[in-house]
């Protein structure tokens, strides 16, 4: 079975976006995580997104290679799966369009495919929580930015069911950022 890896940039106080939805806090670790992101992309062939994150990504990544963005070439080559009940299609610039699936069972089926590498889920916090509680997330990777926002969109909204996580790795970067990797305690290794 293929693994589903959730990867998110978060502030030290757990925010995935600022109060205005901004992601400027990424700048605190600019360039530090590129090596890890490229290594991660070598081990995945499918990117799973929710509708909101898909819209943000589709507006940037298909043209990012021409802007010199380091990971754009690898990211744009991934198979794209968008989980949405509202979208009818998922165009991706000049690249292969994504497929739109309606529910978690479709993600479960993609994970069960025999051929292929792992799947990556970027952003898509609401979808992440649904997949996590359905037992479909095999690894949680956080790129922690050394900044406290004090407010914003939490990566881990209150009121959800508790999920025990086992630490796989914690690695600091040169300018204070940290990569942490966890596995849900009930997930097979």
Secondary structure, DSSP 4 states (H G I P E B T S, - for coil): ---EEEEEEEETTSEEE-TTS--GGGGGGTTTSHHHHHHHHHTEEEEEEEHHHHHHHHHHHHHHGGGT-TTHHHHHTSEEEEE-SS-S-EEETTEEEEEEE-SHHHHHHHHH-SSS-EEEEES-HHHHHHHHHTT---EEEEEEES---SSSEESS-TTSPP--EEEEEEEE-TTS-EEEEEEETTS--
